[in-house]
Each structure stands twice: as structure tokens, then as C-alpha cells.
Amino acid sequence: MKTLSLVVPCRNEFNRLRPDAFLEATERWPWLSFCLIDDGSTDDTAERLAWLSNASPSIYAIYLQENLGKAEAVRTGIRHLCELSHPDLVGFWDADLATSLYEIPRFVQCFETDEKVKAVIGSRWPHLGADVQRSPGRGIASIAFKMAVRRILKVPVWDTQCGAKIFSREVADEIFATPFSTRWIFDIEILSRFGNDRLRTQVQELPVSSWRDVPGSKIGIGASVTILRELWILAKALRKVEVSK
């Protein structure tokens, strides 16, 4: 099995973090490790991460002194993994475990079975047998968001925002080399950095078997306005790239 290290960005996640799940995962799969990032939390998240890193040699933590946002927290962790630990695969997973850690072997298997695959992104596609639980309000907003994203990327990616993504280390070293211009929709910016041709041939979208809408989302009205603004900025930037080609 390829070795995998996952970045888990944490910002005030003390009440939602499940230490037992991370410890169980590292015991079950010895090829798996976690890099937990405390993104300037103001609650007791840092203490919980310290406890976890002491509890398992496969879990370690990085503490950011100020809140940099999920995009930069993830990038900081990915850069650390690419430069210092050198696993075969790196990626990131949401701390609330809306996507179960039990999905991880399925992601890794995609790299094992097809050498062309350089990235696997989770998808909350409501396929037969899937247990995808989300509130009606978020479901409607998600459909509108997906339509806008498909127009921007010009590639039929169903779900860009699922917080479960894994990359080959070499590709991650390239994709995460420079800071993102967006804060809330950096998942889309990640895919845009592949370019349309590579996005079609190197990125595999994997429908997850289960996903749950965990209470405590940080996306409110203010964030929604920012997301729309970032979509416009990213679309404008991609148009400039197309014109310059």
C-alpha cells in the first residue's frame, strides 16, 4: 500500500474533533499518518491536538500563531509534508469527519489501480446505496453553486467542495507551491491549477459511500457573499489565462 499523510485543518474544532477516530485509523492502517493544523484557534483545540500527537507516533501537529484561513492552513501542511516527510500521497480531510475516515482505502486504491491518476477528490454524488445526509437548504444552495463552478472550470466536475482530497506528492508539490488567491473556494482554485486537459485525465472524482452534514458549519450570510465575490474573481482570472494562450 502507498504511504499517505493527510492534513487536517482545525479552527476551533474542540467540540467536533473525534480523537478516537484518528487513533483508530492509524492503528488500523499503518501506512496512514495525520498532520493536524491548529489555525489560530481561540478555544482548547490546540490542547486536544497536542494530546493526539502524544498519543500516536503517526499523528503530529503544527500550531499557527494566527488564523490564516483554511486555504493557507492546508497549504502550510501540504508544503510541510512534501518537503520533510515524503509520503507517496498527501491530501487533506475535514476535521468534522463529514466524510468518514473509512473511505480512505478506497481513495488510495484509485492510485494503486491506475497510474494515470494523480488526484482523487471525494464527491457527494447521490448514487444508489450512498448515504448522503444534508439539510434541504444546503442541498439547494449546493446545486446552484455547482452550476456556477461548472461554467467557470468548463469541466464537468460534480462536486468540488467535498473536504476529502488526495494527491500524488509530486503533483501536490506543484499545485500547492504558491498561495491561493481565494480563501473560501480554494478547492476550485486547486482544480483550476491542473488545467482542463490534466483535469480530465489525471483527476478522478470518487463518489463517497457516506457523508453527513455535521452541525457547526462556519458558512453564514457573510461568508456566502464572500464566496460569490471569490467566484467572480477566479472566473475573471481564468479568462485572462485563456486570452493569453
C-alpha positions in Angstrom: 0.0 0.0 0.0 1.2 3.5 -0.8 2.0 5.7 2.2 -0.4 8.6 2.8 -0.3 11.6 5.1 -3.4 13.8 5.5 -3.5 17.4 6.6 -6.5 18.1 8.9 -7.1 21.9 9.3 -8.6 22.8 12.7 -10.1 26.1 13.7 -12.0 26.0 17.0 -12.8 22.3 16.5 -12.6 21.2 20.1 -16.2 20.2 20.4 -16.4 18.5 17.0 -13.0 16.7 16.9 -13.1 13.0 17.5 -9.7 11.8 18.8 -10.8 8.2 18.9 -11.5 8.1 15.2 -8.0 9.4 14.3 -6.3 7.0 16.7 -8.3 4.0 15.4 -7.4 4.9 11.8 -3.7 5.0 12.4 -3.9 1.6 14.3 -5.9 0.0 11.5 -3.8 1.4 8.6 -0.1 1.6 9.4 0.6 3.3 6.1 -1.5 6.3 7.2 -0.5 9.4 9.2 -2.1 12.7 10.0 -0.7 16.3 10.1 -3.1 18.3 12.3 -3.0 22.1 11.8 -4.2 24.4 14.5 -5.2 27.5 12.6 -5.0 30.1 15.4 -7.9 28.5 17.5 -9.3 30.5 20.4 -10.7 27.5 22.2 -8.9 24.4 23.5 -8.3 22.9 20.1 -4.5 23.2 20.5 -4.5 21.2 23.7 -6.5 18.4 22.1 -4.2 18.3 19.1 -1.2 18.1 21.5 -2.8 15.2 23.3 -3.4 13.4 20.0 0.2 13.9 18.8 1.5 12.5 22.0 -0.9 9.5 21.8 0.3 8.2 18.4 3.6 8.4 16.5 1.6 8.6 13.3 -0.1 11.9 14.4 1.7 15.2 14.7 0.5 18.8 15.0 1.5 22.2 13.7 0.4 25.3 15.5 -0.2 28.6 13.6 0.0 31.6 15.8 -2.8 33.4 13.9 -5.8 32.5 11.9 -4.7 32.2 8.3 -7.8 30.6 6.9 -8.4 27.0 5.7 -6.7 27.5 2.4 -3.4 28.6 3.8 -3.6 26.2 6.8 -4.0 23.3 4.3 -1.2 24.7 2.1 1.1 25.0 5.1 0.6 21.4 6.0 1.0 20.1 2.4 4.2 22.0 2.0 5.5 20.6 5.3 4.7 17.0 4.1 6.2 17.5 0.6 9.4 19.0 2.0 10.0 17.0 5.2 8.1 13.7 5.4 7.9 12.5 1.8 4.9 10.1 1.8 3.8 8.7 -1.6 0.5 10.5 -1.3 -0.7 13.7 0.5 -4.0 15.3 0.9 -6.5 16.9 3.3 -9.6 15.8 5.2 -12.1 17.9 7.1 -11.8 17.8 10.8 -15.5 17.2 11.4 -15.2 13.8 9.5 -18.3 14.5 7.5 -16.6 12.1 5.1 -15.7 9.0 7.2 -12.1 8.0 7.5 -13.2 4.5 6.4 -13.4 6.0 2.9 -9.6 6.5 2.8 -8.6 3.0 1.5 -11.0 3.4 -1.5 -9.2 6.7 -2.3 -5.7 5.1 -2.1 -6.9 2.2 -4.2 -7.6 4.5 -7.1 -3.9 5.4 -7.3 -2.9 1.7 -7.0 -5.1 0.6 -9.9 -4.5 3.4 -12.4 -1.0 5.0 -12.7 -2.5 7.9 -14.7 -4.4 9.1 -11.6 -2.6 11.9 -9.8 -5.5 13.2 -7.7 -8.7 11.7 -6.2 -11.4 14.1 -5.0 -14.4 13.0 -2.9 -17.9 13.5 -4.4 -21.2 13.6 -2.6 -22.9 12.2 -5.7 -26.2 10.7 -4.6 -25.6 7.3 -6.2 -27.5 4.1 -5.4 -26.6 2.9 -2.0 -25.0 6.1 -0.9 -25.9 7.6 2.5 -25.5 11.3 1.9 -27.2 13.3 4.6 -27.5 17.1 4.2 -30.0 19.8 5.1 -32.5 20.8 2.3 -31.3 24.4 2.4 -27.6 23.4 1.8 -28.8 21.0 -0.9 -30.5 23.7 -2.9 -27.6 26.1 -2.5 -25.2 23.4 -3.4 -26.9 22.8 -6.8 -26.7 26.5 -7.7 -23.1 26.6 -6.7 -22.2 23.5 -8.8 -23.8 25.1 -11.9 -21.6 28.2 -11.4 -18.5 26.2 -10.9 -19.0 24.1 -14.0 -19.3 27.2 -16.1 -16.0 28.5 -14.6 -13.9 25.4 -14.9 -15.6 24.3 -18.2 -15.1 20.7 -17.0 -18.0 18.5 -15.7 -16.8 18.1 -12.1 -19.8 17.3 -10.0 -18.5 18.2 -6.5 -15.5 20.5 -6.0 -16.2 21.2 -2.3 -16.2 17.8 -0.6 -13.5 18.1 2.1 -11.7 14.9 1.1 -8.9 15.2 -1.5 -5.7 13.2 -2.0 -2.8 13.9 -4.4 0.4 12.3 -5.5 3.2 14.0 -3.6 4.8 15.2 -6.9 1.6 16.9 -8.1 0.9 18.3 -4.7 4.3 19.8 -4.6 3.4 21.7 -7.8 -0.2 22.6 -7.1 0.4 23.9 -3.5 3.6 25.7 -4.3 2.2 29.2 -4.2 -0.5 30.8 -2.0 -4.1 30.7 -3.2 -5.9 33.9 -4.2 -9.2 32.7 -2.8 -10.0 31.8 0.9 -13.3 30.1 0.8 -13.3 28.4 -2.6 -9.6 27.3 -2.8 -10.8 23.8 -3.7 -11.9 25.2 -7.1 -8.6 27.0 -7.4 -6.8 23.7 -6.8 -8.6 22.1 -9.7 -8.1 25.1 -11.9 -4.3 24.8 -11.4 -4.4 21.4 -13.2 -5.7 23.0 -16.4 -8.5 21.5 -18.4 -6.5 18.7 -20.1 -4.9 17.4 -16.9 -8.2 17.8 -15.0 -9.9 15.4 -17.4 -7.1 12.8 -17.5 -5.4 12.9 -14.0 -8.1 13.8 -11.6 -10.6 11.1 -10.5 -13.9 12.0 -8.8 -14.8 9.3 -6.4 -18.4 9.2 -5.0 -18.2 8.6 -1.3 -20.5 5.9 0.2 -21.5 8.1 3.2 -21.4 11.8 4.1 -23.2 13.7 6.9 -23.9 17.3 7.4 -22.2 18.0 10.7 -23.7 20.9 12.8 -21.3 23.8 13.3 -20.6 24.9 9.8 -18.8 28.3 9.6 -20.6 29.4 6.4 -23.1 32.1 7.1 -24.5 35.0 5.2 -21.3 37.0 5.3 -19.3 34.0 4.0 -21.8 33.4 1.2 -21.3 36.9 -0.1 -17.5 36.4 0.0 -17.8 33.1 -1.8 -19.8 34.8 -4.7 -17.1 37.5 -4.9 -14.3 34.9 -5.0 -16.1 33.0 -7.7 -16.2 36.2 -9.8 -12.5 36.9 -9.1 -11.5 33.4 -10.0 -13.6 33.3 -13.2 -12.0 36.6 -14.3 -8.5 35.4 -13.6 -9.1 32.2 -15.6 -10.5 34.2 -18.6 -7.3 36.2 -18.6 -5.2 33.0 -18.7 -7.3 31.7 -21.7 -6.8 35.0 -23.6 -3.1 35.0 -23.0 -2.7 31.5 -24.5 
